[in-house]
Amino acid sequence: MDKLKVTMFTNEYPPNIYGGAGVHVDYLVRELSKLMEVDVRCFGDQDYTADNLKVRGYKQWDKLKENSDPRYQKVLGPFSIDLAMVKDEIDSDILHCHTWYTFMAGFLAKKLYDKPLVVTVHSLEPLRPWKEEQLGNGYKLSSWMERTGIEAADRVIAVSQGSKEDILKYYNIPEEKVEVIYNGIDLNQYQKTDRNIARQKYGIEGKYILFVGRISRQKGITHLIDAVKYLPKDIKVVLCASSPDTQEVLEEVEQKVKLYDNIIWINKMVEKEEIIELYSNAEVFACPSVYEPFGIINLEAMACKTPVVASATGGIKEVVVHEETGFLVEPGNPEELAKYINILLNNKDLAIKFGENGRKRVEEMFSWESIAKKTYEMYKDVIEKYKK
């Protein structure tokens, strides 16, 4: 087989990254481009070419901004970008889509150019009912786009075994078409550091617990804030939280934060070097998500040797090992979340042990190099089967 080429459809791509799916695509493309040609089509205005890599950004139709319900625009905008993505000819061997935002691009490109389609499921719309608050009836359209892409795919990548089970439960697709390939992490970049630049910048003094994530019902940030009353008053709770799903959830977080003097809220996307420092020096990393197909943030914390207290939900249960790299707790239970955070605050030796175990687990299982190789081999298998 000659050198392969993939067209990668994605909402997020540098410099426009705000969530785990964008982090995934960024690192996967870096490693895949060492093995094959990669044609990235993304949301934005990017336009550049490097070795084995071409990146083009696409924007939504301006007409959609006129007299449109903002909630519907959040779905119709991506639909219009998907159409723009497929108007440019595709000469790749295989198509690969990430998240429902691009599934229609993959579906249409498969039909137009007769190429095999792979989709990576980073989350499932049926398991995110709060999206109706964000999208209104647009949630029905995003759900349809997701179903259409998944059921038309020649291979579906689940980012965890739990996610695979959910896909098979909600969508009509044969089990043999669903393959588990975990998310990964750059082990050279995410390492424990003693730097103190970010802590000085944000006024973080003394011991602190860290949260990193969007302001979303999914990420459970309000449950962590509700847990603060059960934590020591001299322990800071640092929230690296921005990009609210809705104005309502933003206002709810604002009201809750006002109740506590020991919360430091960094309401913006924090630079990678800063976030690595904040992970490295936190006493505990808290991940109170109510739904998480994988949860790259837990890998990032573990790579920085920080013990994790996380919800026992979705793919988190395959990343964080209870009583080995951290603790798994009941989702949506602030009191239990606080209980296990307190155990680590009161037992430094245990916290250090969990941190060391976490780094070891990440090194053994979650390198991007191995994930890219597995993805590349999967491409070859899908292409061969498609030709038959």
C-alpha positions as CSV (number, residue, x, y, z in Angstrom):
1,M,0.0,0.0,0.0
2,D,1.4,3.4,-1.0
3,K,1.7,6.2,1.5
4,L,-1.8,6.8,3.0
5,K,-3.6,10.1,3.3
6,V,-6.5,11.0,5.7
7,T,-8.8,13.9,5.7
8,M,-9.5,14.9,9.3
9,F,-12.7,16.9,10.0
10,T,-12.7,18.7,13.3
11,N,-14.4,21.6,15.1
12,E,-11.4,22.4,17.3
13,Y,-7.9,22.8,16.0
14,P,-5.0,25.1,17.1
15,P,-5.3,27.9,18.0
16,N,-9.0,27.3,18.6
17,I,-9.1,24.6,21.3
18,Y,-11.4,24.7,24.3
19,G,-12.0,21.1,25.3
20,G,-10.7,17.5,25.4
21,A,-11.7,16.7,21.8
22,G,-9.5,19.5,20.5
23,V,-6.6,18.4,22.6
24,H,-7.1,14.9,21.2
25,V,-7.1,16.0,17.6
26,D,-4.1,18.3,18.1
27,Y,-1.8,15.6,19.4
28,L,-3.2,12.8,17.2
29,V,-2.5,14.9,14.1
30,R,1.0,15.6,15.2
31,E,1.9,11.9,15.6
32,L,-0.1,10.7,12.5
33,S,1.6,13.2,10.3
34,K,4.9,11.4,11.0
35,L,3.3,8.3,9.5
36,M,1.1,9.6,6.7
37,E,-0.3,12.6,4.9
38,V,-3.0,14.5,6.9
39,D,-5.5,16.9,5.4
40,V,-7.1,18.8,8.3
41,R,-10.4,20.7,7.7
42,C,-11.5,22.6,10.8
43,F,-13.7,25.5,12.0
44,G,-11.8,28.8,11.8
45,D,-9.5,30.6,9.4
46,Q,-6.4,28.5,9.6
47,D,-4.5,28.0,6.3
48,Y,-1.0,26.5,6.2
49,T,1.0,23.6,5.0
50,A,3.8,21.7,6.8
51,D,5.5,18.4,6.2
52,N,2.8,15.8,5.5
53,L,0.2,18.3,6.9
54,K,-2.2,20.7,5.3
55,V,-4.7,22.7,7.5
56,R,-7.7,24.6,6.2
57,G,-10.2,26.5,8.3
58,Y,-13.9,27.1,7.2
59,K,-16.4,29.6,8.5
60,Q,-20.2,29.5,8.8
61,W,-22.4,31.3,6.4
62,D,-22.9,34.9,7.4
63,K,-26.6,34.7,6.4
64,L,-27.2,32.5,9.3
65,K,-26.4,35.3,11.7
66,E,-29.4,37.3,10.5
67,N,-32.7,37.0,12.4
68,S,-31.6,33.6,13.8
69,D,-32.3,32.2,17.3
70,P,-28.8,32.1,18.8
71,R,-29.5,28.5,20.0
72,Y,-30.3,27.3,16.5
73,Q,-27.3,29.1,15.1
74,K,-25.1,26.9,17.3
75,V,-26.3,23.9,15.3
76,L,-27.0,25.5,11.8
77,G,-23.6,27.2,11.9
78,P,-21.7,23.9,12.1
79,F,-24.0,22.4,9.5
80,S,-23.1,25.2,7.1
81,I,-19.4,24.7,7.8
82,D,-19.7,21.0,7.1
83,L,-21.1,21.8,3.7
84,A,-18.2,24.1,3.0
85,M,-15.7,21.5,4.1
86,V,-16.9,19.0,1.5
87,K,-17.2,21.4,-1.5
88,D,-13.4,21.3,-1.8
89,E,-12.2,18.1,-3.5
90,I,-11.0,15.2,-1.4
91,D,-8.4,12.9,-2.7
92,S,-7.6,11.1,0.6
93,D,-7.8,7.3,1.2
94,I,-10.0,7.7,4.3
95,L,-12.1,10.2,6.2
96,H,-12.0,10.8,9.9
97,C,-14.5,12.9,11.9
98,H,-14.5,14.2,15.5
99,T,-17.7,15.1,17.4
100,W,-21.2,15.6,16.0
101,Y,-20.1,19.1,14.8
102,T,-18.4,17.4,11.7
103,F,-20.3,14.2,11.3
104,M,-22.4,15.6,8.5
105,A,-19.2,16.6,6.6
106,G,-18.0,13.0,6.9
107,F,-21.4,11.6,5.9
108,L,-21.6,13.8,2.8
109,A,-17.9,13.3,1.8
110,K,-18.4,9.5,2.0
111,K,-21.3,9.8,-0.4
112,L,-19.7,12.3,-2.8
113,Y,-16.2,10.9,-2.9
114,D,-16.8,7.2,-2.2
115,K,-14.3,7.1,0.7
116,P,-14.5,5.0,3.9
117,L,-15.5,6.9,7.0
118,V,-14.2,6.7,10.6
119,V,-15.8,8.7,13.4
120,T,-14.4,9.3,16.9
121,V,-17.1,9.6,19.5
122,H,-15.9,12.0,22.3
123,S,-19.3,12.2,23.9
124,L,-22.9,11.2,23.1
125,E,-25.8,13.6,22.7
126,P,-28.4,11.2,24.3
127,L,-26.3,11.3,27.5
128,R,-26.2,15.1,27.6
129,P,-29.8,16.1,28.1
130,W,-28.7,19.5,29.5
131,K,-27.7,20.4,25.9
132,E,-31.4,21.1,25.4
133,E,-31.0,24.1,27.7
134,Q,-28.1,25.3,25.5
135,L,-29.6,24.5,22.1
136,G,-33.4,24.4,22.5
137,N,-34.9,22.3,19.6
138,G,-31.5,22.5,18.0
139,Y,-30.6,19.6,20.3
140,K,-32.8,17.4,18.1
141,L,-30.8,18.4,15.1
142,S,-27.4,17.8,16.8
143,S,-28.7,14.4,17.9
144,W,-29.8,13.6,14.3
145,M,-26.4,14.7,12.9
146,E,-24.7,12.5,15.5
147,R,-26.9,9.4,14.7
148,T,-26.4,9.9,11.0
149,G,-22.6,10.0,11.2
150,I,-22.2,7.1,13.6
151,E,-24.6,4.8,11.8
152,A,-23.0,5.6,8.4
153,A,-19.5,5.0,9.6
154,D,-17.3,2.1,8.5
155,R,-15.6,2.2,11.9
156,V,-16.5,4.0,15.1
157,I,-13.7,4.8,17.6
158,A,-14.8,4.8,21.3
159,V,-12.4,6.6,23.6
160,S,-13.1,4.0,26.4
161,Q,-14.8,0.7,26.9
162,G,-17.6,2.4,28.8
163,S,-18.1,4.7,25.8
164,K,-18.3,1.7,23.5
165,E,-21.1,0.2,25.6
166,D,-23.0,3.5,25.4
167,I,-22.6,3.7,21.6
168,L,-23.9,0.2,21.2
169,K,-26.8,0.9,23.5
170,Y,-28.0,4.1,21.7
171,Y,-27.1,3.5,18.1
172,N,-27.8,0.8,15.5
173,I,-24.3,-0.3,14.7
174,P,-22.7,-3.8,14.7
175,E,-20.3,-4.3,17.7
176,E,-17.4,-5.3,15.4
177,K,-17.5,-1.8,13.8
178,V,-16.8,-0.2,17.2
179,E,-13.1,-0.1,18.3
180,V,-11.7,1.3,21.6
181,I,-8.7,3.6,21.2
182,Y,-7.9,5.6,24.3
183,N,-7.0,9.3,24.5
184,G,-3.4,10.1,25.2
185,I,-1.0,12.6,26.5
186,D,2.3,14.2,25.7
187,L,4.5,12.7,28.4
188,N,7.4,15.1,27.7
189,Q,5.2,18.2,28.0
190,Y,3.1,17.1,31.0
191,Q,5.6,16.6,33.8
192,K,5.8,17.7,37.4
193,T,7.4,21.1,37.8
194,D,8.2,23.3,40.8
195,R,7.7,26.6,38.9
196,N,5.9,29.3,40.8
197,I,5.1,31.8,38.0
198,A,1.4,31.0,37.5
199,R,0.7,30.8,41.2
200,Q,2.2,34.3,41.7
201,K,0.3,35.6,38.7
202,Y,-3.1,34.4,40.0
203,G,-2.4,35.1,43.7
204,I,-2.5,31.4,44.8
205,E,-0.7,31.1,48.1
206,G,-0.4,27.9,50.2
207,K,-2.2,24.6,49.6
208,Y,-4.9,24.3,47.0
209,I,-7.3,21.9,45.2
210,L,-7.6,22.3,41.4
211,F,-10.4,22.0,39.0
212,V,-10.0,22.4,35.2
213,G,-12.9,22.4,32.8
214,R,-15.7,24.2,31.0
215,I,-18.5,25.8,32.9
216,S,-21.0,23.1,32.1
217,R,-23.5,20.9,33.8
218,Q,-21.5,18.0,32.4
219,K,-18.3,19.0,34.2
220,G,-20.0,19.1,37.6
221,I,-18.3,22.4,38.7
222,T,-21.3,23.3,40.9
223,H,-20.9,20.0,42.8
224,L,-17.3,20.9,43.7
225,I,-18.3,24.4,44.8
226,D,-21.0,22.8,47.0
227,A,-18.3,20.6,48.5
228,V,-16.2,23.5,49.7
229,K,-18.2,23.9,52.9
230,Y,-16.9,20.4,54.0
231,L,-13.2,21.3,53.3
232,P,-10.7,23.1,55.5
233,K,-11.1,26.9,55.3
234,D,-7.3,27.4,54.8
235,I,-7.3,25.3,51.7
236,K,-7.8,27.2,48.5
237,V,-10.0,25.8,45.7
238,V,-8.7,27.0,42.3
239,L,-11.2,26.9,39.5
240,C,-9.7,27.1,36.0
241,A,-13.2,27.4,34.4
242,S,-14.4,29.3,31.4
243,S,-16.5,28.9,28.2
244,P,-19.9,28.6,29.8
245,D,-22.5,26.5,28.0
246,T,-25.3,29.0,28.8
247,Q,-25.7,32.3,30.6
248,E,-27.8,30.5,33.2
249,V,-25.1,28.1,34.3
250,L,-22.6,31.0,34.3
251,E,-24.8,33.0,36.7
252,E,-25.3,30.0,38.9
253,V,-21.6,29.5,39.3
254,E,-21.1,33.2,39.9
255,Q,-23.6,33.1,42.8
256,K,-22.1,30.0,44.4
257,V,-18.5,31.3,44.2
258,K,-19.6,34.4,46.1
259,L,-20.4,32.3,49.2
260,Y,-16.7,31.3,49.8
261,D,-13.6,33.3,50.4
262,N,-11.2,30.5,49.7
263,I,-12.2,30.0,46.0
264,I,-9.9,31.5,43.3
265,W,-11.7,31.5,40.0
266,I,-9.6,31.9,36.9
267,N,-12.3,32.6,34.3
268,K,-10.3,32.1,31.1
269,M,-8.4,29.5,29.1
270,V,-5.1,29.1,30.9
271,E,-1.9,28.7,29.0
272,K,-0.5,25.2,28.8
273,E,2.7,26.0,30.7
274,E,0.6,27.6,33.5
275,I,-1.8,24.7,33.7
276,I,1.0,22.2,34.0
277,E,2.4,24.2,36.9
278,L,-1.0,24.4,38.6
279,Y,-1.5,20.6,38.2
280,S,2.0,19.9,39.5
281,N,1.6,21.9,42.7
282,A,-2.0,21.1,43.7
283,E,-2.6,18.9,46.7
284,V,-5.5,17.2,44.9
285,F,-7.1,17.4,41.4
286,A,-10.9,17.2,41.5
287,C,-12.9,16.0,38.5
288,P,-16.6,16.0,39.6
289,S,-18.0,15.4,36.1
290,V,-21.5,13.8,35.9
291,Y,-20.7,12.5,32.4
292,E,-17.3,11.9,30.9
293,P,-16.6,9.4,28.1
294,F,-12.8,9.7,28.9
295,G,-11.5,12.8,30.7
296,I,-8.1,13.9,29.4
297,I,-7.8,16.2,32.4
298,N,-7.3,13.3,34.7
299,L,-4.4,12.1,32.5
300,E,-2.9,15.5,32.6
301,A,-3.0,15.6,36.4
302,M,-1.7,12.1,36.8
303,A,1.2,12.9,34.4
304,C,2.1,15.7,36.8
305,K,2.1,13.3,39.8
306,T,-1.0,14.8,41.3
307,P,-3.6,12.5,43.1
308,V,-7.1,12.6,41.7
309,V,-10.5,12.5,43.2
310,A,-13.0,11.9,40.3
311,S,-16.5,10.8,39.6
312,A,-17.0,7.1,39.0
313,T,-18.6,7.6,35.6
314,G,-17.9,6.7,32.0
315,G,-14.3,6.4,30.9
316,I,-12.9,8.0,34.1
317,K,-13.2,4.5,35.6
318,E,-10.7,3.2,33.1
319,V,-8.2,6.1,33.7
320,V,-8.3,6.6,37.4
321,V,-7.7,3.4,39.5
322,H,-9.5,3.6,42.8
323,E,-7.2,3.5,45.8
324,E,-4.2,3.3,43.5
325,T,-3.9,6.6,41.6
326,G,-6.7,8.4,43.4
327,F,-10.3,7.9,44.6
328,L,-13.5,7.4,42.6
329,V,-16.7,8.9,44.1
330,E,-20.4,9.0,43.4
331,P,-21.2,11.6,40.7
332,G,-23.2,14.6,42.0
333,N,-22.4,13.9,45.7
334,P,-20.5,17.0,47.1
335,E,-20.2,15.5,50.6
336,E,-18.5,12.3,49.3
337,L,-16.3,14.3,47.0
338,A,-15.1,16.4,50.0
339,K,-14.7,13.3,52.2
340,Y,-12.1,11.8,49.8
341,I,-10.4,15.1,49.1
342,N,-9.9,15.4,52.9
343,I,-8.4,12.0,53.2
344,L,-5.6,13.0,50.8
345,L,-5.2,16.4,52.4
346,N,-4.6,14.6,55.7
347,N,-2.3,11.9,54.4
348,K,0.6,13.3,52.5
349,D,2.3,9.9,52.1
350,L,-0.8,8.5,50.5
351,A,-1.1,11.5,48.2
352,I,2.5,11.1,47.1
353,K,2.0,7.4,46.5
354,F,-1.1,8.0,44.4
355,G,0.8,10.7,42.4
356,E,3.7,8.4,41.6
357,N,1.3,5.6,40.6
358,G,-0.6,7.9,38.4
359,R,2.5,9.0,36.5
360,K,3.5,5.3,36.0
361,R,0.1,4.4,34.7
362,V,0.1,7.2,32.2
363,E,3.5,6.3,30.9
364,E,2.5,2.6,30.5
365,M,-0.8,3.1,28.7
366,F,-1.5,6.6,27.3
367,S,1.3,7.8,25.0
368,W,0.2,9.6,21.8
369,E,2.8,7.8,19.8
370,S,1.3,4.4,20.5
371,I,-2.3,5.7,20.0
372,A,-1.4,7.2,16.5
373,K,0.2,3.9,15.5
374,K,-3.0,2.0,16.5
375,T,-5.1,4.5,14.6
376,Y,-2.9,4.1,11.5
377,E,-3.2,0.3,11.6
378,M,-7.0,0.7,12.0
379,Y,-7.0,3.0,8.9
380,K,-5.3,0.3,6.9
381,D,-7.7,-2.3,8.0
382,V,-10.8,-0.1,7.2
383,I,-9.4,0.7,3.7
384,E,-8.7,-2.9,2.8
385,K,-12.2,-4.0,3.9
386,Y,-13.8,-1.0,2.0
387,K,-12.1,-2.0,-1.2
388,K,-13.6,-5.5,-1.0
